């Protein structure tokens, strides 16, 4: 069986590398201009996603704790993994992100990946599975490149919304063909559900509460190793991956120093 790292990289590659970092094509034809702002504002799903993006971009502080639940369906056998994470962010100040997982699907999350900064100018990262070494970076973008695949793309959910100048896509508010599909209560919060196509044309659903905070993300994707360049086993059969990411977000509250102290494994 493939290791968890290999599986996560495969999933992320299928959903992210297939178009996540591509820039929209430009056209010289005036008639091919994008939808006028007035028309976009009349679309309730697009308007909601726009408001969500603005809410996160204006946050002075943000923190969350959450969990990724990933279920792999391989030849009719379901393997479920639970991977906790946390984020702490100060506008123009400190930053900390942590994610825990297992190298073997379905087992306890014993390995830790963390990225932190005291000023959001220089960054450090530490991954216990990579010889427990600490690396230094001069940008958040480069510091987050490593854990993007390992975290099932969780890095691309909230952080690009908080830091709009990052050259990273947001797999939340960048949904294509978004539409409202009803309401559901999550953590005692009434949430609006928005469905659309996420990075790499994956089916994605968001749960957004009345304060414009994202409470849950669900992504359902079929992974075909034969169509992924560099797949560890390109001859393996396609498999289904259902990923659910739950958030407990807090906005604009003073964060304790302990929220930014990289914990030991």
HELIX and SHEET records of a PDB file:
HELIX    1   1 UNK A    4  UNK A   12  1                                   9    
HELIX    2   2 UNK A   13  UNK A   17  3                                   5    
HELIX    3   3 UNK A   30  UNK A   32  5                                   3    
HELIX    4   4 UNK A   37  UNK A   41  1                                   5    
HELIX    5   5 UNK A   44  UNK A   57  1                                  14    
HELIX    6   6 UNK A  140  UNK A  145  1                                   6    
HELIX    7   7 UNK A  147  UNK A  150  1                                   4    
HELIX    8   8 UNK A  154  UNK A  156  5                                   3    
HELIX    9   9 UNK A  159  UNK A  162  1                                   4    
HELIX   10  10 UNK A  199  UNK A  201  5                                   3    
HELIX   11  11 UNK A  225  UNK A  227  5                                   3    
HELIX   12  12 UNK A  257  UNK A  260  5                                   4    
SHEET    1   A11 UNK A 133  UNK A 137  0                                        
SHEET    2   A11 UNK A 123  UNK A 127 -1                                        
SHEET    3   A11 UNK A 111  UNK A 117 -1                                        
SHEET    4   A11 UNK A  95  UNK A 101 -1                                        
SHEET    5   A11 UNK A  77  UNK A  90 -1                                        
SHEET    6   A11 UNK A  61  UNK A  74 -1                                        
SHEET    7   A11 UNK A 239  UNK A 251 -1                                        
SHEET    8   A11 UNK A 214  UNK A 223 -1                                        
SHEET    9   A11 UNK A 203  UNK A 209 -1                                        
SHEET   10   A11 UNK A 189  UNK A 197 -1                                        
SHEET   11   A11 UNK A 176  UNK A 186 -1                                        
END                                                                             
